[in-house]
Amino acid sequence: MSKTFQQIMDEARKEVKELSVQEVKDLVEKNGKHLLLDVREKEEYREGHLEKAVSLPRGFLEIKVEATIADKSTPVIAYCAGGVRSLLAAKAMKEMGYKDVISMSGGYAAWKAAGYKWAEERRFTPEQKTRYSRHFMLPEVGEEGQAKLLDAKVLMVGAGGLGSPSAFYLAAAGVGTMGIIDNDVVDLSNLQRQILHSNDRIGQPKAESAKQTIQALNPDVHVITYQEKLTSENIMEIIEDYDIVVDGCDNFPTRYLINDACVMAKKPNVHGSIFQFEGQASVFYPGKGPCYRCLYPQPPPADMAPNCQEAGVLGVLPGLIGVIQAIETIKLIIGKGDALIGRLLCFNTLTMEVTTLSLKADPSCPLCGEKPSITSLIDYEEFCNLRAAHVA
């Protein structure tokens, strides 16, 4: 038997509890347990929405709600523009087994008219909607995560073997501001692995070559270059404006300098290192896990620490580790996933074995321990004869 729209609405009101905007505000402020579900279209959501609301357009509700809200006992407050779509959405959710679903009468229009707090999403350009469309499809990223990426500021230490894949994929992902520090120039021997550069840029500063490649890939990315060596005198000033530091260097003096500066500045350090056929990656996050000195309190002797120029490296290896660094950086930015904090991922390309080691903060660490003995930055310049603080 067919039903009129009014009959459908009357049935929904019998099954679904409705609350006024004032009641919703009081309820949310009182216990904070309810999930706010915005069932309007994406364009409506972008123009303004309740703070912390999850967007799920009414037309996709039945298809996507179980992936969005896995626990059907989660208390939900649904709202739309005026209260009609949210009432029908709440009814549909109850039919699907959701136990506690409320519809906000009056909708967003009434909420905004009452002068209550609301948030506005970043307005993406038509080009950005296409460029980042695959990110928008991922619930873990979506428009909110993409906005975080575009607002992020990441410093790449080095534009070589590790920095090339890291920077390339971070730029493709839409990291809005990227600093690149490297005072080396492109050499023919670099091109076996350093994919930011090309044959026609031999002799060109790596930082500038990297900038050209990144901006050609994604004009959304603002690239700041530093054609200078990283030292104890400039590192704190340089990293000050960045959210995350990606360590792509190939020598121990710079590695320790980055670690120490990040601990002192409380900046996450996304670490990568390579040797011949083996690579490692971790995230050293001050206050959340160990630092590099917790593993290795002091640099090894110079004769025990050859760089890639001296020991060689499989060209594909830095690509693998650099991409892992990019993934970890993105996870930190969007706040999703389990970062490699307190874990060291070890990759052997000859055996294709991947091992993850658990790391713990060392209470006796000379830098981040209970009684630190290192309180200022150290330049281990005498440690080895460095041409520059660049990467593999």
ROPA-42879 format. One record per residue (C-alpha): residue in three letters; residue number from 1; x, y, z. Coordinates in nm, 4 decimals. Layout:
{atom "ala", NUM, {X, Y, Z}}
...
This chain:
{atom "met", 1, {0.0000, 0.0000, 0.0000}}
{atom "ser", 2, {0.1434, 0.3366, -0.1035}}
{atom "lys", 3, {0.2040, 0.6096, 0.1541}}
{atom "thr", 4, {0.2124, 0.9840, 0.1294}}
{atom "phe", 5, {0.5169, 1.1779, 0.2374}}
{atom "gln", 6, {0.3262, 1.3061, 0.5387}}
{atom "gln", 7, {0.2423, 0.9534, 0.6459}}
{atom "ile", 8, {0.6087, 0.8564, 0.6211}}
{atom "met", 9, {0.7056, 1.1568, 0.8345}}
{atom "asp", 10, {0.4371, 1.0793, 1.0924}}
{atom "glu", 11, {0.5656, 0.7232, 1.1233}}
{atom "ala", 12, {0.9225, 0.8472, 1.1605}}
{atom "arg", 13, {0.8236, 1.0827, 1.4426}}
{atom "lys", 14, {0.6620, 0.7937, 1.6283}}
{atom "glu", 15, {0.9842, 0.5924, 1.6084}}
{atom "val", 16, {1.2507, 0.8594, 1.6418}}
{atom "lys", 17, {1.3102, 1.0946, 1.9315}}
{atom "glu", 18, {1.3474, 1.4607, 1.8347}}
{atom "leu", 19, {1.5289, 1.7257, 2.0349}}
{atom "ser", 20, {1.5445, 2.1003, 1.9878}}
{atom "val", 21, {1.8763, 2.2694, 1.9176}}
{atom "gln", 22, {1.8879, 2.3912, 2.2784}}
{atom "glu", 23, {1.8338, 2.0385, 2.4073}}
{atom "val", 24, {2.1012, 1.9032, 2.1737}}
{atom "lys", 25, {2.3469, 2.1695, 2.2867}}
{atom "asp", 26, {2.2810, 2.0891, 2.6529}}
{atom "leu", 27, {2.3076, 1.7147, 2.5927}}
{atom "val", 28, {2.6373, 1.7406, 2.4038}}
{atom "glu", 29, {2.7901, 1.9712, 2.6636}}
{atom "lys", 30, {2.6689, 1.7519, 2.9495}}
{atom "asn", 31, {2.8094, 1.4127, 2.8531}}
{atom "gly", 32, {2.9928, 1.4470, 2.5206}}
{atom "lys", 33, {2.9146, 1.0856, 2.4298}}
{atom "his", 34, {2.6924, 1.1474, 2.1293}}
{atom "leu", 35, {2.8272, 1.1314, 1.7764}}
{atom "leu", 36, {2.7005, 1.4220, 1.5674}}
{atom "leu", 37, {2.6016, 1.3029, 1.2201}}
{atom "asp", 38, {2.5522, 1.5608, 0.9452}}
{atom "val", 39, {2.3340, 1.4050, 0.6721}}
{atom "arg", 40, {2.3315, 1.7060, 0.4399}}
{atom "glu", 41, {2.5149, 1.7132, 0.1085}}
{atom "lys", 42, {2.8901, 1.7725, 0.1097}}
{atom "glu", 43, {2.8599, 2.1262, -0.0247}}
{atom "glu", 44, {2.6233, 2.2158, 0.2577}}
{atom "tyr", 45, {2.8620, 2.0641, 0.5101}}
{atom "arg", 46, {3.1571, 2.2613, 0.3720}}
{atom "glu", 47, {2.9681, 2.5883, 0.4157}}
{atom "gly", 48, {2.9251, 2.5260, 0.7889}}
{atom "his", 49, {2.8481, 2.2508, 1.0369}}
{atom "leu", 50, {2.8396, 2.1640, 1.4062}}
{atom "glu", 51, {3.1836, 2.1209, 1.5570}}
{atom "lys", 52, {3.3185, 1.7625, 1.5421}}
{atom "ala", 53, {3.0260, 1.6505, 1.3263}}
{atom "val", 54, {3.0814, 1.3592, 1.0885}}
{atom "ser", 55, {2.9603, 1.4117, 0.7327}}
{atom "leu", 56, {2.7519, 1.1347, 0.5729}}
{atom "pro", 57, {2.5065, 1.2556, 0.3059}}
{atom "arg", 58, {2.1577, 1.1085, 0.3295}}
{atom "gly", 59, {2.1831, 0.9520, -0.0147}}
{atom "phe", 60, {2.4758, 0.7328, 0.0964}}
{atom "leu", 61, {2.3616, 0.6666, 0.4506}}
{atom "glu", 62, {2.2471, 0.3053, 0.4221}}
{atom "ile", 63, {2.5529, 0.2199, 0.2112}}
{atom "lys", 64, {2.8206, 0.3797, 0.4289}}
{atom "val", 65, {2.6839, 0.4175, 0.7810}}
{atom "glu", 66, {2.8070, 0.0798, 0.9063}}
{atom "ala", 67, {3.1611, 0.1636, 0.7947}}
{atom "thr", 68, {3.1319, 0.5098, 0.9491}}
{atom "ile", 69, {2.9743, 0.3998, 1.2781}}
{atom "ala", 70, {3.0683, 0.0373, 1.3372}}
{atom "asp", 71, {2.9284, 0.0123, 1.6898}}
{atom "lys", 72, {2.5489, 0.0223, 1.6676}}
{atom "ser", 73, {2.5204, 0.1058, 2.0360}}
{atom "thr", 74, {2.6907, 0.4427, 1.9752}}
{atom "pro", 75, {2.4532, 0.7263, 2.0686}}
{atom "val", 76, {2.3962, 0.9392, 1.7575}}
{atom "ile", 77, {2.2413, 1.2796, 1.6977}}
{atom "ala", 78, {2.1563, 1.3264, 1.3311}}
{atom "tyr", 79, {2.0864, 1.6666, 1.1806}}
{atom "cys", 80, {2.0279, 1.8238, 0.8409}}
{atom "ala", 81, {1.9294, 2.1720, 0.7234}}
{atom "gly", 82, {1.5815, 2.1797, 0.8751}}
{atom "gly", 83, {1.5121, 1.8451, 1.0406}}
{atom "val", 84, {1.3434, 1.6414, 0.7645}}
{atom "arg", 85, {1.6353, 1.4448, 0.6186}}
{atom "ser", 86, {1.7761, 1.3776, 0.9645}}
{atom "leu", 87, {1.4423, 1.2348, 1.0828}}
{atom "leu", 88, {1.4288, 0.9961, 0.7871}}
{atom "ala", 89, {1.7973, 0.9102, 0.8325}}
{atom "ala", 90, {1.7438, 0.8330, 1.1999}}
{atom "lys", 91, {1.4480, 0.6090, 1.1142}}
{atom "ala", 92, {1.6581, 0.4204, 0.8591}}
{atom "met", 93, {1.9385, 0.3767, 1.1109}}
{atom "lys", 94, {1.7000, 0.2384, 1.3712}}
{atom "glu", 95, {1.5737, -0.0095, 1.1157}}
{atom "met", 96, {1.9358, -0.1145, 1.0613}}
{atom "gly", 97, {1.9793, -0.1862, 1.4307}}
{atom "tyr", 98, {2.1191, 0.1394, 1.5713}}
{atom "lys", 99, {1.9790, 0.1607, 1.9218}}
{atom "asp", 100, {2.0116, 0.5270, 2.0193}}
{atom "val", 101, {1.9494, 0.7729, 1.7345}}
{atom "ile", 102, {1.8069, 1.1215, 1.7841}}
{atom "ser", 103, {1.7053, 1.3762, 1.5218}}
{atom "met", 104, {1.7676, 1.7464, 1.5822}}
{atom "ser", 105, {1.4511, 1.9384, 1.4938}}
{atom "gly", 106, {1.5052, 2.2685, 1.3178}}
{atom "gly", 107, {1.8401, 2.1420, 1.1879}}
{atom "tyr", 108, {2.1514, 2.3421, 1.1203}}
{atom "ala", 109, {1.9497, 2.6504, 1.0255}}
{atom "ala", 110, {1.7972, 2.6672, 1.3734}}
{atom "trp", 111, {2.1335, 2.5942, 1.5366}}
{atom "lys", 112, {2.3054, 2.8764, 1.3526}}
{atom "ala", 113, {2.0119, 3.1148, 1.4066}}
{atom "ala", 114, {2.0418, 3.0503, 1.7805}}
{atom "gly", 115, {2.3989, 3.1798, 1.7698}}
{atom "tyr", 116, {2.5613, 2.8530, 1.8729}}
{atom "lys", 117, {2.9179, 2.7664, 1.7730}}
{atom "trp", 118, {2.9737, 2.6140, 1.4318}}
{atom "ala", 119, {3.2704, 2.5321, 1.2115}}
{atom "glu", 120, {3.3469, 2.5856, 0.8455}}
{atom "glu", 121, {3.5440, 2.3471, 0.6284}}
{atom "arg", 122, {3.8212, 2.4421, 0.3938}}
{atom "arg", 123, {3.6858, 2.5355, 0.0506}}
{atom "phe", 124, {3.8606, 2.3172, -0.2031}}
{atom "thr", 125, {3.9049, 2.4411, -0.5579}}
{atom "pro", 126, {3.7629, 2.2313, -0.8437}}
{atom "glu", 127, {4.1185, 2.1244, -0.9285}}
{atom "gln", 128, {4.1852, 2.0175, -0.5692}}
{atom "lys", 129, {3.8627, 1.8173, -0.5583}}
{atom "thr", 130, {3.9902, 1.6193, -0.8563}}
{atom "arg", 131, {4.3556, 1.5998, -0.7484}}
{atom "tyr", 132, {4.2768, 1.4679, -0.4000}}
{atom "ser", 133, {3.9622, 1.2730, -0.4896}}
{atom "arg", 134, {4.1155, 0.9386, -0.3865}}
{atom "his", 135, {4.1978, 1.0825, -0.0445}}
{atom "phe", 136, {3.8440, 1.2153, -0.0084}}
{atom "met", 137, {3.7138, 0.8605, -0.0549}}
{atom "leu", 138, {3.9105, 0.7320, 0.2424}}
{atom "pro", 139, {3.7199, 0.7737, 0.5719}}
{atom "glu", 140, {4.0534, 0.7987, 0.7547}}
{atom "val", 141, {4.1568, 1.0968, 0.5406}}
{atom "gly", 142, {3.8564, 1.2622, 0.3808}}
{atom "glu", 143, {3.8271, 1.6362, 0.3456}}
{atom "glu", 144, {3.9291, 1.6975, 0.7063}}
{atom "gly", 145, {4.2508, 1.5021, 0.6658}}
{atom "gln", 146, {4.3286, 1.6659, 0.3341}}
{atom "ala", 147, {4.2833, 2.0077, 0.4919}}
{atom "lys", 148, {4.5344, 1.9060, 0.7608}}
{atom "leu", 149, {4.7804, 1.8004, 0.4921}}
{atom "leu", 150, {4.7446, 2.1304, 0.3087}}
{atom "asp", 151, {4.7988, 2.3183, 0.6356}}
{atom "ala", 152, {5.1001, 2.1076, 0.7388}}
{atom "lys", 153, {5.4597, 2.2264, 0.7395}}
{atom "val", 154, {5.7269, 1.9606, 0.6937}}
{atom "leu", 155, {6.1036, 2.0080, 0.6862}}
{atom "met", 156, {6.2981, 1.7675, 0.4660}}
{atom "val", 157, {6.6593, 1.7328, 0.5737}}
{atom "gly", 158, {6.8210, 1.6398, 0.2470}}
{atom "ala", 159, {6.7014, 1.6069, -0.1109}}
{atom "gly", 160, {6.8880, 1.2868, -0.1958}}
{atom "gly", 161, {6.8154, 0.9159, -0.1758}}
{atom "leu", 162, {6.5728, 0.9251, 0.1158}}
{atom "gly", 163, {6.4508, 1.2808, 0.0757}}
{atom "ser", 164, {6.3631, 1.2318, -0.2922}}
{atom "pro", 165, {6.0845, 0.9714, -0.2515}}
{atom "ser", 166, {5.9690, 1.1218, 0.0769}}
{atom "ala", 167, {5.9371, 1.4718, -0.0633}}
{atom "phe", 168, {5.7903, 1.3515, -0.3920}}
{atom "tyr", 169, {5.5055, 1.1591, -0.2288}}
{atom "leu", 170, {5.4415, 1.4184, 0.0410}}
{atom "ala", 171, {5.4090, 1.6787, -0.2318}}
{atom "ala", 172, {5.1736, 1.4545, -0.4279}}
{atom "ala", 173, {4.9668, 1.4053, -0.1130}}
{atom "gly", 174, {4.9294, 1.7815, -0.0759}}
{atom "val", 175, {5.1545, 1.8775, 0.2150}}
{atom "gly", 176, {5.1111, 2.2529, 0.1914}}
{atom "thr", 177, {5.4517, 2.3798, 0.3016}}
{atom "met", 178, {5.7735, 2.1898, 0.2529}}
{atom "gly", 179, {6.1158, 2.3088, 0.3590}}
{atom "ile", 180, {6.4179, 2.1471, 0.1914}}
{atom "ile", 181, {6.7683, 2.1902, 0.3294}}
{atom "asp", 182, {7.0606, 2.0585, 0.1282}}
{atom "asn", 183, {7.3815, 2.2375, 0.0298}}
{atom "asp", 184, {7.5012, 1.9758, -0.2179}}
{atom "val", 185, {7.4699, 1.9839, -0.5975}}
{atom "val", 186, {7.3315, 1.7208, -0.8342}}
{atom "asp", 187, {7.5925, 1.4706, -0.9493}}
{atom "leu", 188, {7.5597, 1.2054, -1.2184}}
{atom "ser", 189, {7.6159, 0.9329, -0.9568}}
{atom "asn", 190, {7.3072, 1.0567, -0.7661}}
{atom "leu", 191, {7.0658, 0.9734, -1.0458}}
{atom "gln", 192, {7.0729, 0.6000, -0.9739}}
{atom "arg", 193, {6.8428, 0.6674, -0.6749}}
{atom "gln", 194, {6.7699, 1.0386, -0.6222}}
{atom "ile", 195, {6.4502, 1.0667, -0.8243}}
{atom "leu", 196, {6.3878, 1.4373, -0.7631}}
{atom "his", 197, {6.6699, 1.5193, -1.0032}}
{atom "ser", 198, {6.7414, 1.4646, -1.3716}}
{atom "asn", 199, {7.0322, 1.4524, -1.6125}}
{atom "asp", 200, {6.9890, 1.8099, -1.7276}}
{atom "arg", 201, {7.0283, 1.9377, -1.3707}}
{atom "ile", 202, {7.3746, 1.8012, -1.3040}}
{atom "gly", 203, {7.5676, 2.0719, -1.1199}}
{atom "gln", 204, {7.2501, 2.2462, -1.0035}}
{atom "pro", 205, {7.1872, 2.2858, -0.6270}}
{atom "lys", 206, {6.9803, 1.9900, -0.5074}}
{atom "ala", 207, {6.7418, 2.2091, -0.3092}}
{atom "glu", 208, {6.6536, 2.4106, -0.6194}}
{atom "ser", 209, {6.6249, 2.1000, -0.8365}}
{atom "ala", 210, {6.3916, 1.9456, -0.5798}}
{atom "lys", 211, {6.1806, 2.2609, -0.5747}}
{atom "gln", 212, {6.1394, 2.2524, -0.9550}}
{atom "thr", 213, {6.0272, 1.8888, -0.9487}}
{atom "ile", 214, {5.7833, 1.9365, -0.6616}}
{atom "gln", 215, {5.6222, 2.2491, -0.8015}}
{atom "ala", 216, {5.5837, 2.0830, -1.1410}}
{atom "leu", 217, {5.4083, 1.7943, -0.9683}}
{atom "asn", 218, {5.1801, 1.9947, -0.7393}}
{atom "pro", 219, {5.1469, 2.3745, -0.7468}}
{atom "asp", 220, {4.9611, 2.3610, -0.4129}}
{atom "val", 221, {5.2932, 2.3009, -0.2350}}
{atom "his", 222, {5.4908, 2.6014, -0.1140}}
{atom "val", 223, {5.8590, 2.5022, -0.1189}}
{atom "ile", 224, {6.1163, 2.6855, 0.0938}}
{atom "thr", 225, {6.4782, 2.6044, 0.0111}}
{atom "tyr", 226, {6.7846, 2.6287, 0.2340}}
{atom "gln", 227, {7.1077, 2.5989, 0.0367}}
{atom "glu", 228, {7.3192, 2.5719, 0.3458}}
{atom "lys", 229, {7.4694, 2.3160, 0.5758}}
{atom "leu", 230, {7.2679, 2.2194, 0.8832}}
{atom "thr", 231, {7.4628, 2.3137, 1.1973}}
{atom "ser", 232, {7.4061, 2.3749, 1.5658}}
{atom "glu", 233, {7.3940, 2.7469, 1.4881}}
{atom "asn", 234, {7.1049, 2.7388, 1.2398}}
{atom "ile", 235, {6.9012, 2.4236, 1.3089}}
{atom "met", 236, {6.6800, 2.5575, 1.5884}}
{atom "glu", 237, {6.5854, 2.8646, 1.3862}}
{atom "ile", 238, {6.5119, 2.6535, 1.0783}}
{atom "ile", 239, {6.2968, 2.3851, 1.2445}}
{atom "glu", 240, {6.1029, 2.6384, 1.4524}}
{atom "asp", 241, {5.8393, 2.6984, 1.1840}}
{atom "tyr", 242, {5.7816, 2.3315, 1.0956}}
{atom "asp", 243, {5.5501, 2.0698, 1.2454}}
{atom "ile", 244, {5.7549, 1.7627, 1.1542}}
{atom "val", 245, {6.1164, 1.6983, 1.0589}}
{atom "val", 246, {6.1966, 1.4182, 0.8105}}
{atom "asp", 247, {6.5541, 1.2992, 0.8554}}
{atom "gly", 248, {6.6976, 1.1947, 0.5200}}
{atom "cys", 249, {7.0669, 1.2473, 0.5940}}
{atom "asp", 250, {7.3397, 0.9896, 0.5353}}
{atom "asn", 251, {7.5858, 1.0735, 0.8115}}
{atom "phe", 252, {7.5919, 1.0376, 1.1866}}
{atom "pro", 253, {7.6900, 1.3955, 1.2834}}
{atom "thr", 254, {7.3804, 1.5366, 1.1113}}
{atom "arg", 255, {7.1611, 1.2523, 1.2399}}
{atom "tyr", 256, {7.2554, 1.3249, 1.6010}}
{atom "leu", 257, {7.2167, 1.6978, 1.5469}}
{atom "ile", 258, {6.8622, 1.6480, 1.4094}}
{atom "asn", 259, {6.7694, 1.4167, 1.6950}}
{atom "asp", 260, {6.8991, 1.6511, 1.9643}}
{atom "ala", 261, {6.7343, 1.9587, 1.8112}}
{atom "cys", 262, {6.4003, 1.7793, 1.7727}}
{atom "val", 263, {6.4048, 1.6672, 2.1359}}
{atom "met", 264, {6.4859, 2.0192, 2.2542}}
{atom "ala", 265, {6.2202, 2.1734, 2.0273}}
{atom "lys", 266, {5.9702, 1.8928, 2.0976}}
{atom "lys", 267, {5.9295, 1.8184, 1.7261}}
{atom "pro", 268, {5.8587, 1.4700, 1.5857}}
{atom "asn", 269, {6.1520, 1.3292, 1.3915}}
{atom "val", 270, {6.0683, 1.0813, 1.1142}}
{atom "his", 271, {6.3873, 0.8813, 1.0836}}
{atom "gly", 272, {6.5206, 0.6769, 0.7953}}
{atom "ser", 273, {6.8604, 0.5205, 0.7346}}
{atom "ile", 274, {7.0065, 0.2876, 0.4723}}
{atom "phe", 275, {7.3182, 0.0781, 0.4223}}
{atom "gln", 276, {7.3878, -0.1203, 0.1053}}
{atom "phe", 277, {7.0838, -0.3565, 0.0973}}
{atom "glu", 278, {6.9263, -0.2808, 0.4368}}
{atom "gly", 279, {6.7151, 0.0041, 0.5650}}
{atom "gln", 280, {6.5507, 0.1193, 0.8856}}
{atom "ala", 281, {6.2707, 0.3576, 0.9751}}
{atom "ser", 282, {6.1224, 0.4880, 1.2987}}
{atom "val", 283, {5.9524, 0.7912, 1.4499}}
{atom "phe", 284, {6.1253, 0.9625, 1.7394}}
{atom "tyr", 285, {5.8568, 1.1719, 1.9078}}
{atom "pro", 286, {5.9631, 1.3650, 2.2192}}
{atom "gly", 287, {5.7432, 1.2831, 2.5174}}
{atom "lys", 288, {5.5810, 0.9862, 2.3426}}
{atom "gly", 289, {5.8691, 0.7469, 2.2893}}
{atom "pro", 290, {6.2473, 0.7057, 2.2809}}
{atom "cys", 291, {6.4873, 0.9294, 2.0944}}
{atom "tyr", 292, {6.7743, 0.8202, 1.8717}}
{atom "arg", 293, {7.0212, 0.8500, 2.1597}}
{atom "cys", 294, {6.8147, 0.6025, 2.3624}}
{atom "leu", 295, {6.9339, 0.3470, 2.1050}}
{atom "tyr", 296, {7.2794, 0.4852, 2.0370}}
{atom "pro", 297, {7.3963, 0.7313, 2.3058}}
{atom "gln", 298, {7.7053, 0.8412, 2.1102}}
{atom "pro", 299, {7.8153, 0.8323, 1.7437}}
{atom "pro", 300, {8.0311, 0.5365, 1.6401}}
{atom "pro", 301, {8.3950, 0.5829, 1.5349}}
{atom "ala", 302, {8.4348, 0.7343, 1.1892}}
{atom "asp", 303, {8.5943, 0.4238, 1.0398}}
{atom "met", 304, {8.2875, 0.2202, 1.1383}}
{atom "ala", 305, {8.0356, 0.4523, 0.9750}}
{atom "pro", 306, {8.0829, 0.4634, 0.5965}}
{atom "asn", 307, {7.8296, 0.6627, 0.3965}}
{atom "cys", 308, {7.6714, 0.5569, 0.0677}}
{atom "gln", 309, {7.9519, 0.7097, -0.1346}}
{atom "glu", 310, {8.1951, 0.4816, 0.0439}}
{atom "ala", 311, {7.9860, 0.1662, 0.0931}}
{atom "gly", 312, {7.7386, 0.1766, -0.1961}}
{atom "val", 313, {7.3622, 0.1346, -0.1876}}
{atom "leu", 314, {7.1016, -0.0505, -0.3914}}
{atom "gly", 315, {6.9230, 0.2236, -0.5845}}
{atom "val", 316, {6.5711, 0.1051, -0.5020}}
{atom "leu", 317, {6.6346, 0.0760, -0.1253}}
{atom "pro", 318, {6.6113, 0.4480, -0.0375}}
{atom "gly", 319, {6.2880, 0.4550, -0.2369}}
{atom "leu", 320, {6.1366, 0.1926, -0.0048}}
{atom "ile", 321, {6.2533, 0.3575, 0.3172}}
{atom "gly", 322, {6.1759, 0.7087, 0.1935}}
{atom "val", 323, {5.8197, 0.6098, 0.1081}}
{atom "ile", 324, {5.7816, 0.4606, 0.4572}}
{atom "gln", 325, {5.8964, 0.7954, 0.5969}}
{atom "ala", 326, {5.6337, 0.9699, 0.3842}}
{atom "ile", 327, {5.3626, 0.7342, 0.5107}}
{atom "glu", 328, {5.4625, 0.7933, 0.8729}}
{atom "thr", 329, {5.4634, 1.1690, 0.8163}}
{atom "ile", 330, {5.1138, 1.1613, 0.6674}}
{atom "lys", 331, {4.9873, 0.9487, 0.9580}}
{atom "leu", 332, {5.1242, 1.2026, 1.2057}}
{atom "ile", 333, {4.9634, 1.4908, 1.0178}}
{atom "ile", 334, {4.6149, 1.3407, 0.9891}}
{atom "gly", 335, {4.6299, 1.1707, 1.3296}}
{atom "lys", 336, {4.5407, 0.8246, 1.2022}}
{atom "gly", 337, {4.6997, 0.4822, 1.2310}}
{atom "asp", 338, {4.9698, 0.3493, 1.4577}}
{atom "ala", 339, {5.2901, 0.5448, 1.4011}}
{atom "leu", 340, {5.6342, 0.3866, 1.4358}}
{atom "ile", 341, {5.6831, 0.5517, 1.7739}}
{atom "gly", 342, {5.8757, 0.3131, 1.9958}}
{atom "arg", 343, {5.9312, 0.0750, 1.7036}}
{atom "leu", 344, {6.2133, 0.0289, 1.4552}}
{atom "leu", 345, {6.1182, -0.1214, 1.1195}}
{atom "cys", 346, {6.4077, -0.3073, 0.9558}}
{atom "phe", 347, {6.3956, -0.4003, 0.5865}}
{atom "asn", 348, {6.6386, -0.6429, 0.4190}}
{atom "thr", 349, {6.6008, -0.6309, 0.0414}}
{atom "leu", 350, {6.8181, -0.9381, -0.0207}}
{atom "thr", 351, {6.5943, -1.1669, 0.1850}}
{atom "met", 352, {6.2780, -0.9507, 0.1693}}
{atom "glu", 353, {6.2481, -0.9876, 0.5453}}
{atom "val", 354, {6.0766, -0.7117, 0.7391}}
{atom "thr", 355, {6.1392, -0.7053, 1.1134}}
{atom "thr", 356, {5.9888, -0.4668, 1.3656}}
{atom "leu", 357, {6.1786, -0.4181, 1.6901}}
{atom "ser", 358, {6.0221, -0.2670, 2.0031}}
{atom "leu", 359, {6.2088, 0.0309, 2.1447}}
{atom "lys", 360, {6.1845, 0.1802, 2.4902}}
{atom "ala", 361, {6.2905, 0.5156, 2.6246}}
{atom "asp", 362, {6.6130, 0.4856, 2.8233}}
{atom "pro", 363, {6.5895, 0.6509, 3.1682}}
{atom "ser", 364, {6.9678, 0.7008, 3.1520}}
{atom "cys", 365, {6.9615, 0.8562, 2.8028}}
{atom "pro", 366, {7.2087, 1.1475, 2.8006}}
{atom "leu", 367, {6.9543, 1.3642, 2.6161}}
{atom "cys", 368, {6.5963, 1.2728, 2.7143}}
{atom "gly", 369, {6.6615, 1.0646, 3.0258}}
{atom "glu", 370, {6.5913, 1.1459, 3.3885}}
{atom "lys", 371, {6.9267, 1.3216, 3.4372}}
{atom "pro", 372, {7.0345, 1.4499, 3.0941}}
{atom "ser", 373, {7.3999, 1.5377, 3.0482}}
{atom "ile", 374, {7.3519, 1.6842, 2.6995}}
{atom "thr", 375, {7.1858, 2.0232, 2.7350}}
{atom "ser", 376, {7.3156, 2.2008, 2.4254}}
{atom "leu", 377, {7.3623, 2.1091, 2.0614}}
{atom "ile", 378, {7.6835, 1.9396, 1.9512}}
{atom "asp", 379, {7.8527, 1.9612, 1.6118}}
{atom "tyr", 380, {8.0459, 1.6383, 1.5617}}
{atom "glu", 381, {8.2471, 1.8032, 1.2864}}
{atom "glu", 382, {8.5656, 1.6291, 1.3934}}
{atom "phe", 383, {8.3846, 1.2946, 1.3698}}
{atom "cys", 384, {8.4506, 1.2574, 0.9977}}
{atom "asn", 385, {8.5437, 1.4610, 0.6939}}
{atom "leu", 386, {8.2034, 1.5767, 0.5684}}
{atom "arg", 387, {8.1668, 1.7492, 0.2354}}
{atom "ala", 388, {7.8135, 1.8526, 0.3292}}
{atom "ala", 389, {7.5149, 1.7518, 0.5392}}
{atom "his", 390, {7.3329, 1.5830, 0.2541}}
{atom "val", 391, {7.1651, 1.2532, 0.1926}}
{atom "ala", 392, {7.2346, 0.9111, 0.0521}}
